[in-house]
């Protein structure tokens, strides 16, 4: 019975790796190449270094910018990093600590924002860093709660 359990875990881990790779490729596309999200190389350097400035702007002017822009910029930046915070600890046991996921989420999003600035694709925005970090943390919390529930369930049976 244990070999079945071990095989099942390995299959799940492989599927999660495949999903994680697909997720990272899709994230890269949307952050650097999607014309729908204004990702056209060249142009000018655009940046926001004031925390909560763009978040506040999108909340205050949500009617003017429209529901879609509001959702993409506020909700999308958080939701986009939930899979990172959820899947990474599932596929990498050494990354099952809160601090690891928070730091890796911060490092990844900071790297993305720097690349967007250097390549002049999108805008370097500290609000994006904050919201992406929150998404990674939410993903980790979902993983931790799920992991505890499953562990508790296994102990009962």
Backbone as JSON Lines, residues from 0, in Angstrom:
{"i":0,"aa":"X","n":[0.81,-1.19,0.0],"ca":[0.0,0.0,0.0],"c":[0.86,1.26,0.0]}
{"i":1,"aa":"X","n":[2.0,1.23,0.71],"ca":[2.86,2.41,0.76],"c":[3.43,2.74,-0.61]}
{"i":2,"aa":"X","n":[3.74,1.72,-1.45],"ca":[4.29,2.0,-2.78],"c":[3.27,2.73,-3.65]}
{"i":3,"aa":"X","n":[2.0,2.38,-3.49],"ca":[0.95,3.09,-4.22],"c":[0.91,4.55,-3.77]}
{"i":4,"aa":"X","n":[1.01,4.75,-2.46],"ca":[1.01,6.1,-1.92],"c":[2.22,6.89,-2.44]}
{"i":5,"aa":"X","n":[3.37,6.26,-2.46],"ca":[4.59,6.9,-2.96],"c":[4.46,7.2,-4.46]}
{"i":6,"aa":"X","n":[3.91,6.25,-5.22],"ca":[3.72,6.47,-6.66],"c":[2.73,7.6,-6.91]}
{"i":7,"aa":"X","n":[1.67,7.63,-6.14],"ca":[0.67,8.69,-6.28],"c":[1.29,10.04,-5.99]}
{"i":8,"aa":"X","n":[2.09,10.12,-4.93],"ca":[2.77,11.38,-4.6],"c":[3.69,11.82,-5.73]}
{"i":9,"aa":"X","n":[4.42,10.88,-6.33],"ca":[5.34,11.21,-7.41],"c":[4.58,11.71,-8.65]}
{"i":10,"aa":"X","n":[3.46,11.07,-8.96],"ca":[2.64,11.51,-10.09],"c":[2.12,12.92,-9.84]}
{"i":11,"aa":"X","n":[1.65,13.17,-8.63],"ca":[1.15,14.51,-8.29],"c":[2.28,15.53,-8.4]}
{"i":12,"aa":"X","n":[3.46,15.18,-7.89],"ca":[4.6,16.1,-7.96],"c":[4.97,16.41,-9.42]}
{"i":13,"aa":"X","n":[4.98,15.41,-10.29],"ca":[5.3,15.63,-11.71],"c":[4.24,16.53,-12.35]}
{"i":14,"aa":"X","n":[2.96,16.26,-12.06],"ca":[1.89,17.09,-12.62],"c":[2.0,18.53,-12.12]}
{"i":15,"aa":"X","n":[2.35,18.7,-10.86],"ca":[2.52,20.05,-10.33],"c":[3.71,20.76,-11.0]}
{"i":16,"aa":"X","n":[4.79,20.03,-11.26],"ca":[5.93,20.62,-11.98],"c":[5.51,21.08,-13.38]}
{"i":17,"aa":"X","n":[4.77,20.23,-14.07],"ca":[4.3,20.58,-15.41],"c":[3.42,21.83,-15.34]}
{"i":18,"aa":"X","n":[2.49,21.85,-14.39],"ca":[1.62,23.02,-14.22],"c":[2.44,24.25,-13.88]}
{"i":19,"aa":"X","n":[3.45,24.11,-13.02],"ca":[4.29,25.24,-12.62],"c":[5.04,25.82,-13.82]}
{"i":20,"aa":"X","n":[5.57,24.95,-14.67],"ca":[6.29,25.41,-15.86],"c":[5.34,26.13,-16.81]}
{"i":21,"aa":"X","n":[4.16,25.56,-17.02],"ca":[3.16,26.22,-17.87],"c":[2.77,27.57,-17.28]}
{"i":22,"aa":"X","n":[2.58,27.63,-15.98],"ca":[2.25,28.87,-15.29],"c":[3.34,29.92,-15.5]}
{"i":23,"aa":"X","n":[4.62,29.54,-15.34],"ca":[5.72,30.49,-15.5],"c":[5.82,30.99,-16.94]}
{"i":24,"aa":"X","n":[5.59,30.11,-17.91],"ca":[5.61,30.52,-19.32],"c":[4.47,31.51,-19.59]}
{"i":25,"aa":"X","n":[3.28,31.2,-19.1],"ca":[2.13,32.1,-19.29],"c":[2.37,33.44,-18.6]}
{"i":26,"aa":"X","n":[2.92,33.42,-17.4],"ca":[3.22,34.65,-16.68],"c":[4.21,35.5,-17.47]}
{"i":27,"aa":"X","n":[5.24,34.87,-18.0],"ca":[6.24,35.57,-18.82],"c":[5.59,36.2,-20.04]}
{"i":28,"aa":"X","n":[4.71,35.45,-20.69],"ca":[4.03,35.99,-21.88],"c":[3.21,37.24,-21.51]}
{"i":29,"aa":"X","n":[2.38,37.13,-20.48],"ca":[1.51,38.25,-20.13],"c":[2.29,39.46,-19.63]}
{"i":30,"aa":"X","n":[3.42,39.23,-18.98],"ca":[4.18,40.35,-18.42],"c":[5.13,41.02,-19.41]}
{"i":31,"aa":"X","n":[5.49,40.31,-20.5],"ca":[6.48,40.87,-21.41],"c":[6.04,40.95,-22.87]}
{"i":32,"aa":"X","n":[5.09,40.13,-23.29],"ca":[4.81,40.04,-24.73],"c":[3.36,40.32,-25.13]}
{"i":33,"aa":"X","n":[2.43,40.31,-24.2],"ca":[1.02,40.45,-24.52],"c":[0.7,41.89,-24.92]}
{"i":34,"aa":"X","n":[0.36,42.09,-26.17],"ca":[0.0,43.42,-26.65],"c":[-1.3,43.9,-26.0]}
{"i":35,"aa":"X","n":[-2.17,42.96,-25.63],"ca":[-3.44,43.32,-24.97],"c":[-3.18,44.05,-23.66]}
{"i":36,"aa":"X","n":[-2.06,43.73,-23.01],"ca":[-1.71,44.39,-21.76],"c":[-0.68,45.49,-21.97]}
{"i":37,"aa":"X","n":[-0.56,45.97,-23.21],"ca":[0.32,47.09,-23.51],"c":[1.8,46.75,-23.48]}
{"i":38,"aa":"X","n":[2.14,45.52,-23.75],"ca":[3.53,45.07,-23.7],"c":[4.18,45.19,-25.07]}
{"i":39,"aa":"X","n":[4.57,46.39,-25.41],"ca":[5.26,46.65,-26.67],"c":[6.65,47.19,-26.32]}
{"i":40,"aa":"X","n":[7.69,46.53,-26.84],"ca":[9.06,46.95,-26.5],"c":[9.36,48.33,-27.06]}
{"i":41,"aa":"X","n":[10.22,49.01,-26.35],"ca":[10.63,50.34,-26.77],"c":[9.75,51.4,-26.13]}
{"i":42,"aa":"X","n":[9.96,52.58,-26.53],"ca":[9.16,53.65,-25.96],"c":[9.96,54.41,-24.92]}
{"i":43,"aa":"X","n":[9.38,54.53,-23.75],"ca":[10.01,55.34,-22.71],"c":[10.07,54.56,-21.4]}
{"i":44,"aa":"X","n":[10.88,55.06,-20.49],"ca":[10.95,54.48,-19.16],"c":[9.77,54.98,-18.35]}
{"i":45,"aa":"X","n":[8.98,54.06,-17.84],"ca":[7.84,54.43,-17.0],"c":[8.01,53.74,-15.65]}
{"i":46,"aa":"X","n":[7.79,54.49,-14.6],"ca":[7.96,53.91,-13.27],"c":[7.12,54.64,-12.24]}
{"i":47,"aa":"X","n":[6.81,53.91,-11.17],"ca":[6.14,54.47,-10.0],"c":[6.9,53.97,-8.78]}
{"i":48,"aa":"X","n":[7.46,54.89,-8.02],"ca":[8.24,54.54,-6.83],"c":[7.51,54.88,-5.54]}
{"i":49,"aa":"X","n":[6.28,55.34,-5.64],"ca":[5.5,55.72,-4.46],"c":[4.48,54.62,-4.16]}
{"i":50,"aa":"X","n":[4.67,53.95,-3.02],"ca":[3.81,52.84,-2.63],"c":[2.36,53.3,-2.46]}
{"i":51,"aa":"X","n":[1.46,52.54,-3.0],"ca":[0.0,52.73,-2.97],"c":[-0.5,53.84,-3.89]}
{"i":52,"aa":"X","n":[0.35,54.48,-4.66],"ca":[-0.09,55.55,-5.56],"c":[-1.0,55.01,-6.66]}
{"i":53,"aa":"X","n":[-0.56,53.99,-7.37],"ca":[-1.38,53.43,-8.46],"c":[-2.58,52.66,-7.92]}
{"i":54,"aa":"X","n":[-2.4,51.99,-6.8],"ca":[-3.53,51.28,-6.18],"c":[-4.62,52.28,-5.85]}
{"i":55,"aa":"X","n":[-4.26,53.37,-5.21],"ca":[-5.21,54.42,-4.85],"c":[-5.86,55.0,-6.1]}
{"i":56,"aa":"X","n":[-5.05,55.25,-7.13],"ca":[-5.58,55.83,-8.37],"c":[-6.63,54.91,-9.0]}
{"i":57,"aa":"X","n":[-6.33,53.61,-9.04],"ca":[-7.29,52.67,-9.64],"c":[-8.54,52.52,-8.8]}
{"i":58,"aa":"X","n":[-8.43,52.68,-7.49],"ca":[-9.62,52.59,-6.64],"c":[-10.45,53.87,-6.77]}
{"i":59,"aa":"X","n":[-9.81,55.03,-6.68],"ca":[-10.53,56.31,-6.75],"c":[-11.18,56.5,-8.12]}
{"i":60,"aa":"X","n":[-10.46,56.16,-9.17],"ca":[-10.96,56.38,-10.55],"c":[-11.44,55.1,-11.22]}
{"i":61,"aa":"X","n":[-11.93,54.13,-10.44],"ca":[-12.33,52.83,-10.99],"c":[-13.42,52.96,-12.05]}
{"i":62,"aa":"X","n":[-14.31,53.94,-11.9],"ca":[-15.36,54.12,-12.91],"c":[-14.77,54.67,-14.21]}
{"i":63,"aa":"X","n":[-13.82,55.58,-14.09],"ca":[-13.22,56.18,-15.27],"c":[-12.31,55.2,-16.02]}
{"i":64,"aa":"X","n":[-11.53,54.4,-15.28],"ca":[-10.61,53.46,-15.94],"c":[-11.34,52.21,-16.42]}
{"i":65,"aa":"X","n":[-12.51,51.97,-15.87],"ca":[-13.32,50.83,-16.29],"c":[-13.07,49.59,-15.43]}
{"i":66,"aa":"X","n":[-14.08,48.75,-15.4],"ca":[-14.04,47.55,-14.57],"c":[-12.9,46.62,-14.97]}
{"i":67,"aa":"X","n":[-12.7,46.42,-16.26],"ca":[-11.66,45.5,-16.74],"c":[-10.28,45.96,-16.32]}
{"i":68,"aa":"X","n":[-9.96,47.23,-16.53],"ca":[-8.66,47.75,-16.13],"c":[-8.47,47.67,-14.62]}
{"i":69,"aa":"X","n":[-9.51,47.96,-13.88],"ca":[-9.45,47.87,-12.42],"c":[-9.14,46.44,-12.0]}
{"i":70,"aa":"X","n":[-9.86,45.48,-12.56],"ca":[-9.67,44.07,-12.18],"c":[-8.29,43.58,-12.57]}
{"i":71,"aa":"X","n":[-7.82,43.93,-13.76],"ca":[-6.5,43.48,-14.2],"c":[-5.41,44.07,-13.32]}
{"i":72,"aa":"X","n":[-5.5,45.34,-13.02],"ca":[-4.43,46.0,-12.28],"c":[-4.47,45.73,-10.78]}
{"i":73,"aa":"X","n":[-5.61,45.64,-10.19],"ca":[-5.68,45.45,-8.74],"c":[-5.79,43.95,-8.41]}
{"i":74,"aa":"X","n":[-6.84,43.32,-8.87],"ca":[-7.07,41.91,-8.55],"c":[-6.08,41.02,-9.3]}
{"i":75,"aa":"X","n":[-5.84,41.33,-10.57],"ca":[-4.95,40.49,-11.39],"c":[-3.54,40.39,-10.85]}
{"i":76,"aa":"X","n":[-3.0,41.48,-10.33],"ca":[-1.65,41.46,-9.79],"c":[-1.54,40.57,-8.56]}
{"i":77,"aa":"X","n":[-2.6,40.47,-7.79],"ca":[-2.59,39.59,-6.62],"c":[-2.8,38.14,-7.08]}
{"i":78,"aa":"X","n":[-3.84,37.91,-7.87],"ca":[-4.2,36.56,-8.3],"c":[-3.09,35.92,-9.13]}
{"i":79,"aa":"X","n":[-2.36,36.71,-9.89],"ca":[-1.31,36.16,-10.75],"c":[-0.2,35.45,-9.97]}
{"i":80,"aa":"X","n":[-0.01,35.82,-8.71],"ca":[1.07,35.2,-7.94],"c":[0.59,34.17,-6.92]}
{"i":81,"aa":"X","n":[-0.71,33.96,-6.82],"ca":[-1.22,32.92,-5.91],"c":[-0.69,31.54,-6.32]}
{"i":82,"aa":"X","n":[-0.7,31.17,-7.6],"ca":[-0.15,29.86,-7.96],"c":[1.33,29.7,-7.57]}
{"i":83,"aa":"X","n":[2.1,30.77,-7.67],"ca":[3.52,30.7,-7.28],"c":[3.64,30.32,-5.81]}
{"i":84,"aa":"X","n":[2.9,30.99,-4.95],"ca":[2.96,30.72,-3.52],"c":[2.36,29.39,-3.12]}
{"i":85,"aa":"X","n":[1.48,28.85,-3.95],"ca":[0.84,27.58,-3.66],"c":[1.64,26.39,-4.2]}
{"i":86,"aa":"X","n":[2.07,26.48,-5.44],"ca":[2.7,25.33,-6.09],"c":[4.15,25.15,-5.64]}
{"i":87,"aa":"X","n":[4.89,26.24,-5.46],"ca":[6.3,26.11,-5.12],"c":[6.53,25.28,-3.85]}
{"i":88,"aa":"X","n":[5.82,25.53,-2.75],"ca":[6.04,24.66,-1.59],"c":[5.55,23.22,-1.8]}
{"i":89,"aa":"X","n":[4.61,23.04,-2.71],"ca":[4.12,21.68,-2.99],"c":[5.15,20.86,-3.75]}
{"i":90,"aa":"X","n":[5.94,21.5,-4.62],"ca":[6.93,20.76,-5.42],"c":[8.32,20.8,-4.81]}
{"i":91,"aa":"X","n":[8.52,21.69,-3.85],"ca":[9.84,21.84,-3.25],"c":[9.73,21.85,-1.72]}
{"i":92,"aa":"X","n":[9.92,20.7,-1.08],"ca":[9.78,20.63,0.37],"c":[10.65,21.63,1.14]}
{"i":93,"aa":"X","n":[11.79,22.0,0.61],"ca":[12.63,22.96,1.33],"c":[12.08,24.39,1.26]}
{"i":94,"aa":"X","n":[11.09,24.6,0.4],"ca":[10.44,25.91,0.32],"c":[9.07,25.9,0.99]}
{"i":95,"aa":"X","n":[8.96,25.17,2.06],"ca":[7.68,25.1,2.78],"c":[7.65,26.05,3.98]}
{"i":96,"aa":"X","n":[8.56,26.98,4.0],"ca":[8.57,27.97,5.07],"c":[8.03,29.28,4.51]}
{"i":97,"aa":"X","n":[7.27,29.96,5.34],"ca":[6.65,31.22,4.95],"c":[7.69,32.22,4.43]}
{"i":98,"aa":"X","n":[8.78,32.37,5.17],"ca":[9.79,33.36,4.8],"c":[10.4,33.05,3.43]}
{"i":99,"aa":"X","n":[10.63,31.78,3.13],"ca":[11.17,31.4,1.81],"c":[10.24,31.85,0.69]}
{"i":100,"aa":"X","n":[8.96,31.55,0.83],"ca":[8.0,31.9,-0.23],"c":[7.86,33.41,-0.33]}
{"i":101,"aa":"X","n":[7.83,34.12,0.8],"ca":[7.74,35.58,0.76],"c":[8.95,36.18,0.05]}
{"i":102,"aa":"X","n":[10.15,35.7,0.4],"ca":[11.37,36.22,-0.25],"c":[11.43,35.86,-1.72]}
{"i":103,"aa":"X","n":[11.08,34.63,-2.07],"ca":[11.11,34.23,-3.48],"c":[10.07,35.0,-4.29]}
{"i":104,"aa":"X","n":[8.88,35.23,-3.71],"ca":[7.85,36.03,-4.4],"c":[8.36,37.45,-4.62]}
{"i":105,"aa":"X","n":[8.98,38.02,-3.6],"ca":[9.53,39.37,-3.72],"c":[10.64,39.41,-4.76]}
{"i":106,"aa":"X","n":[11.57,38.46,-4.72],"ca":[12.68,38.44,-5.67],"c":[12.19,38.28,-7.11]}
{"i":107,"aa":"X","n":[11.24,37.38,-7.32],"ca":[10.73,37.18,-8.68],"c":[10.04,38.43,-9.2]}
{"i":108,"aa":"X","n":[9.18,39.01,-8.39],"ca":[8.46,40.19,-8.88],"c":[9.37,41.4,-9.04]}
{"i":109,"aa":"X","n":[10.36,41.55,-8.16],"ca":[11.34,42.64,-8.33],"c":[12.13,42.44,-9.62]}
{"i":110,"aa":"X","n":[12.52,41.21,-9.9],"ca":[13.24,40.91,-11.15],"c":[12.38,41.24,-12.37]}
{"i":111,"aa":"X","n":[11.11,40.88,-12.3],"ca":[10.19,41.17,-13.4],"c":[10.06,42.67,-13.6]}
{"i":112,"aa":"X","n":[9.88,43.41,-12.52],"ca":[9.72,44.86,-12.62],"c":[10.99,45.52,-13.16]}
{"i":113,"aa":"X","n":[12.14,45.06,-12.74],"ca":[13.41,45.62,-13.26],"c":[13.54,45.32,-14.74]}
{"i":114,"aa":"X","n":[13.21,44.09,-15.14],"ca":[13.28,43.74,-16.57],"c":[12.3,44.58,-17.39]}
{"i":115,"aa":"X","n":[11.11,44.82,-16.85],"ca":[10.15,45.67,-17.56],"c":[10.7,47.09,-17.73]}
{"i":116,"aa":"X","n":[11.37,47.6,-16.73],"ca":[11.96,48.94,-16.81],"c":[13.08,48.97,-17.84]}
{"i":117,"aa":"X","n":[14.0,48.03,-17.74],"ca":[15.16,48.0,-18.64],"c":[14.73,47.79,-20.09]}
{"i":118,"aa":"X","n":[13.77,46.86,-20.29],"ca":[13.3,46.57,-21.65],"c":[12.25,47.57,-22.14]}
{"i":119,"aa":"X","n":[11.85,48.47,-21.26],"ca":[10.82,49.47,-21.56],"c":[9.52,48.79,-22.03]}
{"i":120,"aa":"X","n":[9.16,47.75,-21.27],"ca":[7.92,47.01,-21.51],"c":[7.09,47.12,-20.24]}
{"i":121,"aa":"X","n":[5.99,47.82,-20.31],"ca":[5.21,48.01,-19.1],"c":[5.81,49.09,-18.22]}
{"i":122,"aa":"X","n":[5.5,49.02,-16.94],"ca":[5.91,50.05,-15.99],"c":[6.52,49.4,-14.76]}
{"i":123,"aa":"X","n":[7.66,49.93,-14.31],"ca":[8.21,49.5,-13.03],"c":[7.34,50.14,-11.97]}
{"i":124,"aa":"X","n":[6.69,49.31,-11.15],"ca":[5.72,49.84,-10.2],"c":[5.86,49.13,-8.86]}
{"i":125,"aa":"X","n":[6.16,49.89,-7.81],"ca":[6.29,49.29,-6.48],"c":[4.94,48.75,-6.0]}
{"i":126,"aa":"X","n":[3.85,49.28,-6.5],"ca":[2.53,48.73,-6.15],"c":[2.38,47.31,-6.7]}
{"i":127,"aa":"X","n":[2.9,47.07,-7.9],"ca":[2.87,45.71,-8.46],"c":[3.69,44.76,-7.59]}
{"i":128,"aa":"X","n":[4.83,45.22,-7.13],"ca":[5.67,44.39,-6.25],"c":[4.88,44.03,-4.99]}
{"i":129,"aa":"X","n":[4.24,45.02,-4.39],"ca":[3.44,44.78,-3.18],"c":[2.31,43.79,-3.45]}
{"i":130,"aa":"X","n":[1.54,44.02,-4.54],"ca":[0.4,43.15,-4.82],"c":[0.83,41.74,-5.2]}
{"i":131,"aa":"X","n":[1.91,41.61,-5.98],"ca":[2.43,40.28,-6.32],"c":[2.89,39.54,-5.07]}
{"i":132,"aa":"X","n":[3.56,40.26,-4.17],"ca":[3.99,39.66,-2.91],"c":[2.78,39.18,-2.11]}
{"i":133,"aa":"X","n":[1.73,39.97,-2.06],"ca":[0.51,39.55,-1.35],"c":[-0.08,38.3,-1.99]}
{"i":134,"aa":"X","n":[-0.04,38.22,-3.31],"ca":[-0.53,37.02,-4.0],"c":[0.28,35.79,-3.63]}
{"i":135,"aa":"X","n":[1.61,35.92,-3.6],"ca":[2.47,34.8,-3.21],"c":[2.18,34.36,-1.78]}
{"i":136,"aa":"X","n":[1.96,35.32,-0.9],"ca":[1.66,35.01,0.5],"c":[0.3,34.33,0.62]}
{"i":137,"aa":"X","n":[-0.69,34.81,-0.1],"ca":[-2.02,34.17,-0.08],"c":[-1.91,32.73,-0.59]}
{"i":138,"aa":"X","n":[-1.15,32.53,-1.67],"ca":[-0.94,31.18,-2.19],"c":[-0.29,30.28,-1.16]}
{"i":139,"aa":"X","n":[0.71,30.81,-0.46],"ca":[1.37,30.02,0.58],"c":[0.4,29.67,1.71]}
{"i":140,"aa":"X","n":[-0.42,30.62,2.12],"ca":[-1.4,30.37,3.19],"c":[-2.37,29.27,2.75]}
{"i":141,"aa":"X","n":[-2.83,29.34,1.5],"ca":[-3.72,28.29,0.98],"c":[-3.02,26.93,1.01]}
{"i":142,"aa":"X","n":[-1.74,26.9,0.61],"ca":[-0.97,25.65,0.66],"c":[-0.86,25.15,2.1]}
{"i":143,"aa":"X","n":[-0.48,26.02,3.03],"ca":[-0.26,25.63,4.42],"c":[-1.55,25.09,5.04]}
{"i":144,"aa":"X","n":[-2.67,25.75,4.79],"ca":[-3.95,25.28,5.33],"c":[-4.3,23.93,4.72]}
{"i":145,"aa":"X","n":[-4.17,23.81,3.42],"ca":[-4.46,22.53,2.75],"c":[-3.55,21.42,3.24]}
{"i":146,"aa":"X","n":[-2.28,21.72,3.4],"ca":[-1.3,20.73,3.85],"c":[-1.64,20.26,5.27]}
{"i":147,"aa":"X","n":[-2.02,21.18,6.13],"ca":[-2.4,20.81,7.51],"c":[-3.67,19.96,7.51]}
{"i":148,"aa":"X","n":[-4.63,20.33,6.69],"ca":[-5.88,19.56,6.63],"c":[-5.61,18.14,6.16]}
{"i":149,"aa":"X","n":[-4.8,18.0,5.13],"ca":[-4.47,16.67,4.6],"c":[-3.68,15.88,5.63]}
{"i":150,"aa":"X","n":[-2.72,16.51,6.29],"ca":[-1.92,15.83,7.32],"c":[-2.81,15.38,8.47]}
{"i":151,"aa":"X","n":[-3.72,16.23,8.9],"ca":[-4.65,15.88,9.97],"c":[-5.58,14.74,9.58]}
{"i":152,"aa":"X","n":[-6.01,14.76,8.33],"ca":[-6.87,13.7,7.82],"c":[-6.14,12.37,7.79]}
{"i":153,"aa":"X","n":[-4.88,12.38,7.34],"ca":[-4.07,11.15,7.28],"c":[-3.83,10.57,8.67]}
{"i":154,"aa":"X","n":[-3.63,11.41,9.68],"ca":[-3.38,10.94,11.04],"c":[-4.59,10.24,11.64]}
{"i":155,"aa":"X","n":[-5.78,10.65,11.23],"ca":[-7.01,10.04,11.75],"c":[-7.22,8.64,11.2]}
{"i":156,"aa":"X","n":[-6.71,8.38,10.01],"ca":[-6.99,7.09,9.37],"c":[-5.75,6.31,9.21]}
